[in-house]
Amino acid sequence: MANKTKSVQRTCAVLREQEIRYEIREKWNQYSRKRQDGHGFIDVEALYLDRKQIVGIQCCGTDIQPHIRKMQGTCAAAAKDWLKCGGGIEIWAWRRLKKKRGGKAFRWDCKIIPITLQDFPKSL
């Protein structure tokens, strides 16, 4: 869990730096003793004023496929409804890269993967 929390923090830092309004939707549920995402798939909700869109962001490390499968499986109805209402969905996958070949210093790099209605099976 600590790694996911850090990816949420890194995402919020980028949004704050770009002066994009955001809200963390991932919350701790003390009764079930686990973290729960907004609508089952949103860690951070961002308001992009330049493109006039609200975007649900799922934050993760390099393990992108489990998040896509979750969105296409247990959260498919909510994710599709979100997209049909004009919202956007993005997966922000964070990884650590060396700044220089052979060097010891690292930097964090983010790959942003947009999710559209075409990413869902037709049977849903």
C-alpha positions in Angstrom: 0.0 0.0 0.0 2.8 2.4 0.8 4.0 2.4 -2.9 0.5 3.2 -4.1 0.2 6.1 -1.6 3.5 7.5 -2.9 2.2 7.3 -6.5 -0.9 9.3 -5.4 1.4 11.8 -3.7 3.6 12.1 -6.8 0.5 12.6 -9.0 -0.9 15.3 -6.7 2.5 17.0 -6.8 2.5 17.2 -10.6 -1.1 18.5 -10.6 -0.3 21.1 -8.0 2.8 22.2 -10.0 0.6 22.6 -13.1 -2.0 24.5 -11.0 -4.7 22.0 -11.7 -7.4 21.7 -9.1 -7.7 18.1 -7.7 -9.2 16.1 -4.9 -8.0 12.7 -3.6 -10.9 10.2 -3.8 -9.0 7.2 -2.4 -10.1 6.8 1.3 -9.3 4.5 4.1 -12.2 2.4 5.3 -11.6 1.5 8.9 -14.4 -1.1 9.0 -13.1 -3.2 6.1 -9.5 -2.2 6.9 -8.6 -1.3 3.3 -8.3 1.6 0.9 -11.3 2.2 -1.3 -11.2 4.2 -4.6 -13.9 6.6 -5.6 -16.5 4.7 -7.8 -14.1 1.8 -7.4 -11.4 3.1 -9.8 -10.6 6.8 -9.0 -7.6 7.7 -6.8 -7.5 11.4 -7.8 -10.1 13.5 -9.4 -8.7 16.4 -11.5 -10.5 19.4 -13.0 -8.8 20.4 -16.3 -10.2 23.9 -17.0 -8.2 24.2 -20.3 -10.0 21.2 -21.8 -13.2 21.7 -19.7 -13.1 18.1 -18.4 -13.2 16.2 -15.1 -10.7 13.3 -15.1 -10.6 10.3 -12.8 -7.0 9.3 -12.4 -5.9 5.8 -11.3 -2.3 5.9 -9.9 0.0 3.0 -9.9 3.6 1.8 -10.4 4.7 -0.2 -13.4 1.9 -2.8 -12.9 -0.6 -1.3 -15.3 -2.5 -4.4 -16.5 -4.1 -5.3 -13.1 -5.6 -1.8 -13.0 -6.9 -2.1 -16.6 -8.4 -5.5 -15.8 -10.1 -4.1 -12.6 -11.6 -1.3 -14.6 -12.8 -3.7 -17.3 -14.1 -6.1 -14.7 -15.6 -5.2 -11.3 -15.6 -1.4 -12.0 -16.7 -1.6 -15.7 -20.3 -0.3 -15.2 -19.1 2.7 -13.1 -16.2 3.5 -15.4 -18.3 3.3 -18.6 -21.0 5.6 -16.9 -18.2 8.0 -16.0 -17.0 8.2 -19.6 -20.6 8.5 -21.0 -21.2 11.5 -18.7 -18.2 13.3 -20.3 -15.6 12.5 -17.7 -12.1 11.2 -18.7 -10.1 8.3 -17.2 -6.4 8.2 -17.1 -3.9 5.7 -15.6 -0.8 7.4 -14.3 2.0 4.7 -14.1 5.1 5.8 -12.2 8.5 4.3 -12.6 12.0 5.2 -11.4 14.6 5.8 -14.1 18.3 6.6 -13.9 19.1 10.2 -14.7 22.2 9.2 -16.5 23.4 5.9 -17.9 25.7 4.3 -15.4 24.9 7.0 -12.8 23.4 6.5 -9.4 20.9 9.4 -9.4 17.3 8.5 -10.1 14.2 10.5 -11.3 10.5 9.6 -11.4 8.9 9.3 -14.8 5.1 9.1 -15.4 3.4 7.3 -18.3 -0.2 8.5 -18.8 -2.6 6.0 -20.4 -6.0 7.4 -21.4 -8.9 4.9 -21.1 -11.8 5.3 -23.5 -15.1 3.4 -24.2 -13.3 1.4 -26.9 -11.2 -0.2 -24.2 -14.2 -2.0 -22.8 -15.6 -5.3 -24.2 -18.7 -4.9 -26.3 -20.7 -7.3 -24.1 -20.8 -4.9 -21.2 
